Amino acid sequence: MKRPSSKILSPTDSAGRPNFITAGVAGRGMATIPVESASALIDERIKELGDWRGKTLARVREIIHEADPEILEEWKWRGTPIWSHSGIVCTGETYKNVVRMTFAKGAALKDPSGLFNSSLDGNVRRAIDIREGDKVDEAALKDLIRAAVALNVLRKPRKTAPVSIAPRKEQRVPLSLPRGRTSASFALKNKSKPKPRRVSSKRAD
């Protein structure tokens, strides 16, 4: 089997965005794969399988893109196709007897058509195992993919602008005057009176 390339190109694209995804290469741990190579690696995986699993994975891929044209293809975890939109939507794993779509937040999704048939005991993920000869309800699968995307978008944290707090202004409390008094008359009446002079009791000789 031909090993996936780990050639490193420019770290950013023309818009200044990161140009890499983290991908697992069998026997080498984690490697750096250019974003544009993820789709090519999935193409290679489909071609290498060359049997019903390759055809099933190819059709699943088409359904995913039909459900969400803005979805992003990635290649992670030792060679696993990933589809993401504001977070991981699902995977496209291939085993000897099954093609598995694992939904990252499947436990939080409604599945009225009963597509989930694997990983049913988990608290987070749910999976769909497709075996040779199985027919998938494509309309229901598209609805499930759209629901997963909507959940990711809803749960994505939003950046909030800093809130500036204006300094508090001192408030003057008006003086309550007795009834019938004006401020001028009240001030005159309450003006401090001069103290009387003390008269000496000594008489002049």
C-alpha positions as CSV (number, residue, x, y, z in Angstrom):
1,M,0.0,0.0,0.0
2,K,1.3,3.4,-0.9
3,R,1.9,5.6,2.1
4,P,0.2,9.0,2.2
5,S,2.5,11.9,1.4
6,S,3.6,14.2,4.3
7,K,5.2,16.8,2.1
8,I,4.9,20.3,3.7
9,L,4.0,23.3,1.6
10,S,3.5,26.9,2.6
11,P,2.2,27.3,6.1
12,T,-0.6,29.7,5.0
13,D,-2.6,30.3,1.9
14,S,-3.0,33.5,-0.1
15,A,-5.6,34.7,2.5
16,G,-3.3,34.0,5.4
17,R,-5.3,31.0,6.6
18,P,-3.5,27.8,7.9
19,N,-2.7,25.5,5.0
20,F,-2.4,22.2,7.0
21,I,-4.5,19.6,8.8
22,T,-3.1,17.0,11.2
23,A,-3.2,13.6,9.8
24,G,-2.3,10.1,11.1
25,V,0.1,8.1,8.9
26,A,0.1,4.4,9.7
27,G,3.3,3.4,11.5
28,R,4.5,7.1,11.8
29,G,2.2,8.6,14.3
30,M,1.0,12.1,13.5
31,A,2.2,13.9,10.3
32,T,1.3,17.2,8.6
33,I,-0.8,17.0,5.5
34,P,-1.7,19.9,3.3
35,V,-5.4,20.7,3.3
36,E,-5.8,20.3,-0.4
37,S,-4.3,16.8,-0.2
38,A,-7.1,15.5,2.1
39,S,-9.5,15.0,-0.8
40,A,-6.8,13.4,-2.9
41,L,-6.1,10.9,0.0
42,I,-9.8,10.0,0.2
43,D,-9.7,9.4,-3.6
44,E,-6.7,7.2,-3.1
45,R,-8.4,5.2,-0.3
46,I,-11.5,4.6,-2.5
47,K,-9.3,3.4,-5.4
48,E,-7.2,1.2,-3.1
49,L,-10.2,-0.6,-1.7
50,G,-11.4,-1.5,-5.2
51,D,-14.5,-3.5,-4.0
52,W,-18.0,-2.8,-2.6
53,R,-16.4,-0.9,0.3
54,G,-14.8,1.6,-2.1
55,K,-18.1,2.1,-4.0
56,T,-20.0,2.5,-0.7
57,L,-17.5,5.1,0.6
58,A,-17.6,7.0,-2.7
59,R,-21.5,7.1,-2.6
60,V,-21.5,8.1,1.1
61,R,-19.1,10.9,0.2
62,E,-21.4,12.1,-2.5
63,I,-24.4,12.1,-0.2
64,I,-22.5,14.1,2.4
65,H,-21.6,16.8,-0.2
66,E,-25.1,16.9,-1.5
67,A,-26.4,17.4,2.0
68,D,-23.9,20.2,2.7
69,P,-21.9,21.7,-0.2
70,E,-19.8,23.7,2.3
71,I,-18.5,20.7,4.2
72,L,-14.8,20.3,4.6
73,E,-12.8,17.1,3.9
74,E,-10.0,16.2,6.3
75,W,-7.7,13.2,6.9
76,K,-6.9,12.4,10.5
77,W,-6.2,9.6,13.0
78,R,-3.9,7.3,11.1
79,G,-5.8,7.6,7.8
80,T,-9.5,8.3,8.5
81,P,-11.6,10.4,6.2
82,I,-13.3,13.2,8.2
83,W,-16.1,15.6,7.1
84,S,-16.3,18.8,9.1
85,H,-18.4,21.9,9.3
86,S,-17.8,24.0,12.5
87,G,-16.5,20.8,14.0
88,I,-16.5,17.2,13.0
89,V,-19.7,16.0,11.5
90,C,-18.8,12.3,10.7
91,T,-16.1,9.9,9.7
92,G,-15.9,7.4,6.9
93,E,-14.1,4.4,8.3
94,T,-13.6,1.2,6.3
95,Y,-13.2,-2.3,7.9
96,K,-13.2,-5.8,6.5
97,N,-17.0,-6.3,6.6
98,V,-18.4,-2.8,7.1
99,V,-18.2,0.8,6.1
100,R,-18.9,2.9,9.2
101,M,-20.1,6.5,9.5
102,T,-19.4,7.7,13.0
103,F,-21.2,10.9,14.0
104,A,-19.2,12.9,16.5
105,K,-22.3,14.2,18.3
106,G,-24.7,11.5,17.2
107,A,-26.2,10.9,20.7
108,A,-27.6,14.5,20.6
109,L,-29.3,14.0,17.2
110,K,-32.8,12.8,16.5
111,D,-32.9,9.7,14.3
112,P,-36.6,9.1,13.4
113,S,-35.6,6.7,10.5
114,G,-33.4,4.5,12.8
115,L,-30.2,4.8,10.7
116,F,-27.9,4.5,13.8
117,N,-27.2,0.8,14.3
118,S,-23.8,0.9,16.1
119,S,-22.1,2.6,19.1
120,L,-25.6,2.9,20.6
121,D,-24.4,2.7,24.2
122,G,-22.2,5.8,24.1
123,N,-23.0,9.2,25.6
124,V,-21.7,11.2,22.7
125,R,-21.2,9.3,19.4
126,R,-23.5,7.2,17.2
127,A,-22.5,5.2,14.1
128,I,-24.1,3.7,11.0
129,D,-22.6,0.4,9.9
130,I,-23.2,-0.3,6.2
131,R,-22.6,-3.9,5.1
132,E,-22.3,-5.4,1.6
133,G,-25.7,-5.3,-0.1
134,D,-27.3,-2.9,2.4
135,K,-29.5,-0.1,1.0
136,V,-29.2,3.2,2.7
137,D,-32.1,5.6,3.0
138,E,-30.3,8.5,1.3
139,A,-32.9,11.1,2.1
140,A,-32.9,10.3,5.8
141,L,-29.1,10.3,5.8
142,K,-29.0,13.7,4.2
143,D,-31.4,15.0,6.9
144,L,-29.1,13.5,9.6
145,I,-26.0,15.2,8.1
146,R,-27.8,18.5,8.0
147,A,-28.9,18.1,11.6
148,A,-25.3,17.4,12.6
149,V,-24.1,20.5,10.9
150,A,-26.8,22.6,12.5
151,L,-25.9,21.3,15.9
152,N,-22.2,22.1,15.3
153,V,-23.0,25.7,14.2
154,L,-25.3,26.1,17.2
155,R,-22.8,25.0,19.7
156,K,-19.8,26.8,18.2
157,P,-18.7,29.5,20.7
158,R,-19.2,33.1,19.5
159,K,-16.6,35.8,20.0
160,T,-18.1,38.7,22.0
161,A,-16.8,42.2,21.9
162,P,-15.4,43.6,25.2
163,V,-18.0,45.7,27.1
164,S,-16.8,49.1,28.3
165,I,-18.3,50.3,31.6
166,A,-18.8,54.1,31.9
167,P,-17.7,55.7,35.2
168,R,-20.6,56.3,37.6
169,K,-21.6,59.9,38.0
170,E,-22.2,61.4,41.5
171,Q,-25.8,62.3,42.0
172,R,-26.7,65.3,44.2
173,V,-29.6,64.7,46.6
174,P,-31.8,67.8,46.9
175,L,-32.3,69.1,50.4
176,S,-35.9,68.7,51.7
177,L,-37.1,72.0,53.2
178,P,-39.8,72.4,55.8
179,R,-43.3,73.2,54.4
180,G,-43.7,76.8,53.5
181,R,-40.0,77.6,53.5
182,T,-38.0,78.8,50.6
183,S,-34.4,78.0,50.2
184,A,-33.4,81.7,50.7
185,S,-35.5,82.2,53.9
186,F,-34.3,78.9,55.3
187,A,-30.7,79.8,54.7
188,L,-31.1,83.2,56.3
189,K,-32.9,81.8,59.4
190,N,-30.3,79.1,59.9
191,K,-27.4,81.4,59.3
192,S,-25.0,81.2,62.3
193,K,-25.4,84.2,64.7
194,P,-22.4,86.0,66.2
195,K,-21.6,85.1,69.7
196,P,-22.3,87.9,72.3
197,R,-19.3,89.6,73.9
198,R,-18.5,88.7,77.4
199,V,-18.7,91.7,79.8
200,S,-16.0,92.0,82.4
201,S,-17.2,92.3,86.1
202,K,-14.1,94.2,87.2
203,R,-14.6,97.9,88.1
204,A,-12.1,100.6,87.2
205,D,-10.2,102.1,90.2
